[in-house]
Amino acid sequence: MRYSFAFIFAIFFCVYGLPCTGIAEDLKKESKQLIGVFKVVDGSSLSFDGKIYKLYGAQGPAFRQKCKKGALPWLCGAAAKKFLLQKIDGLVLRCGLREATVIQCFLKGRDLSLVIIRAGWAVASIKSKAHKKAEAYARKKGLGLWPKK
């Protein structure tokens, strides 16, 4: 089992008789961790233990959403879901709860939101430099949802 830095820090100080005040409060402030195999709901939502979570920083199309490339509609929501499913299918994700139904997940050390945004299957929903840069890359390359130029 892996422990957070704050937990190890707290144990070290308390075991060696150093002041422990305030450390318990810091531990409570750490985000709740969800670790396991998640199910894909749509292009930017996952479910875990029967609860649906949105990925922090990314907004993908809904599962049944249609998009247009030229004059032709296509099932972009289904394509975005398929991409996310291929990325995480059966793999263990490490996610931190950011809000009640919002999680930030990591797959092999990479932020999953950035992975799907950079591939063009979601847009940045926060003003993070990394998220905006990932979206600009996908747009420029015509990946996923973005039309090729």
C-alpha positions as CSV (number, residue, x, y, z in Angstrom):
1,M,0.0,0.0,0.0
2,R,1.3,3.5,-0.8
3,Y,1.0,6.3,1.7
4,S,0.8,10.0,1.1
5,F,3.7,12.3,2.0
6,A,1.5,14.0,4.7
7,F,0.6,10.7,6.3
8,I,4.3,9.6,6.5
9,F,5.2,13.1,7.8
10,A,2.6,12.8,10.5
11,I,3.7,9.4,11.6
12,F,7.4,10.5,11.7
13,F,6.7,13.5,13.9
14,C,4.3,11.8,16.2
15,V,6.4,8.7,16.7
16,Y,9.5,10.7,17.6
17,G,7.6,12.9,20.1
18,L,7.6,16.1,18.1
19,P,4.6,18.3,18.1
20,C,1.7,16.8,16.2
21,T,-0.8,19.7,16.4
22,G,-2.4,20.6,13.1
23,I,-1.2,17.5,11.3
24,A,-4.5,15.7,11.7
25,E,-6.4,18.6,10.2
26,D,-4.0,18.6,7.2
27,L,-4.7,14.9,6.7
28,K,-8.4,15.5,6.6
29,K,-8.0,18.2,4.0
30,E,-6.3,15.7,1.5
31,S,-8.7,14.6,-1.2
32,K,-10.3,11.2,-0.9
33,Q,-8.6,8.7,-3.2
34,L,-10.6,6.4,-5.4
35,I,-8.4,3.6,-6.8
36,G,-9.6,0.8,-9.0
37,V,-11.1,-0.2,-12.3
38,F,-13.7,2.4,-13.5
39,K,-16.4,2.0,-16.1
40,V,-16.8,4.5,-18.9
41,V,-20.1,6.4,-19.0
42,D,-19.3,8.9,-21.9
43,G,-16.4,10.8,-23.3
44,S,-15.6,12.5,-20.0
45,S,-17.5,10.6,-17.3
46,L,-16.6,7.5,-15.3
47,S,-18.5,5.4,-12.8
48,F,-17.1,3.7,-9.7
49,D,-19.0,1.7,-7.1
50,G,-22.3,2.7,-8.7
51,K,-21.6,6.5,-8.6
52,I,-20.9,8.7,-11.7
53,Y,-18.0,11.2,-11.8
54,K,-17.0,13.8,-14.2
55,L,-13.3,14.1,-15.1
56,Y,-11.8,17.3,-13.8
57,G,-10.8,19.8,-16.5
58,A,-12.4,18.0,-19.5
59,Q,-15.8,18.1,-21.1
60,G,-16.5,15.5,-23.8
61,P,-19.6,14.9,-25.8
62,A,-22.6,13.0,-24.3
63,F,-22.8,9.4,-25.4
64,R,-25.6,9.9,-27.9
65,Q,-24.4,13.3,-29.1
66,K,-24.0,13.9,-32.8
67,C,-21.5,16.2,-34.4
68,K,-21.1,17.4,-38.0
69,K,-18.1,17.0,-40.3
70,G,-19.0,19.0,-43.3
71,A,-22.7,18.3,-43.9
72,L,-22.7,14.8,-42.5
73,P,-23.7,14.1,-38.9
74,W,-21.7,11.4,-37.0
75,L,-21.9,9.9,-33.6
76,C,-19.1,11.8,-31.9
77,G,-20.3,10.9,-28.4
78,A,-20.0,7.2,-29.1
79,A,-16.6,7.8,-30.7
80,A,-15.4,9.7,-27.6
81,K,-16.7,7.0,-25.3
82,K,-14.9,4.3,-27.4
83,F,-11.6,6.3,-27.2
84,L,-11.8,6.6,-23.4
85,L,-12.8,2.9,-23.1
86,Q,-9.8,1.8,-25.1
87,K,-7.5,3.9,-22.9
88,I,-8.7,2.6,-19.5
89,D,-10.4,-0.7,-20.2
90,G,-9.6,-3.0,-17.3
91,L,-6.7,-0.8,-16.0
92,V,-6.5,0.5,-12.4
93,L,-6.9,4.3,-12.2
94,R,-5.8,6.5,-9.3
95,C,-8.3,9.3,-8.8
96,G,-8.6,12.1,-6.3
97,L,-12.0,13.5,-5.5
98,R,-12.0,17.3,-6.4
99,E,-15.7,17.9,-5.7
100,A,-18.6,15.7,-4.7
101,T,-18.9,14.3,-8.3
102,V,-15.6,15.5,-9.9
103,I,-12.5,13.4,-10.0
104,Q,-8.9,13.9,-11.3
105,C,-7.6,10.6,-12.5
106,F,-4.1,9.4,-13.4
107,L,-3.3,6.5,-15.7
108,K,0.3,5.4,-15.6
109,G,1.2,8.8,-14.1
110,R,-0.6,10.9,-16.7
111,D,-3.6,13.1,-16.1
112,L,-6.4,11.3,-17.9
113,S,-8.2,14.6,-18.8
114,L,-5.1,15.9,-20.6
115,V,-4.9,12.6,-22.5
116,I,-8.4,12.8,-23.9
117,I,-8.2,16.5,-24.6
118,R,-4.9,16.2,-26.4
119,A,-6.4,13.3,-28.5
120,G,-9.3,15.7,-29.5
121,W,-12.1,13.9,-27.7
122,A,-12.9,16.6,-25.2
123,V,-12.4,20.3,-24.6
124,A,-10.8,22.0,-21.7
125,S,-13.4,23.0,-19.1
126,I,-10.9,24.9,-16.9
127,K,-8.4,27.7,-17.6
128,S,-5.3,25.6,-16.9
129,K,-2.4,26.3,-19.2
130,A,-1.8,22.6,-19.7
131,H,-5.5,21.9,-20.6
132,K,-5.7,24.8,-23.0
133,K,-2.4,23.8,-24.6
134,A,-3.7,20.2,-25.0
135,E,-6.9,21.5,-26.7
136,A,-4.9,23.8,-29.0
137,Y,-2.7,20.8,-30.1
138,A,-5.8,18.7,-31.0
139,R,-7.4,21.5,-32.9
140,K,-4.3,22.3,-34.8
141,K,-3.8,18.6,-35.8
142,G,-7.5,18.0,-36.5
143,L,-7.8,15.2,-34.0
144,G,-10.9,13.6,-32.7
145,L,-13.8,16.0,-32.7
146,W,-11.8,18.7,-34.7
147,P,-12.1,18.8,-38.5
148,K,-8.8,18.3,-40.4
149,K,-7.7,21.5,-42.1
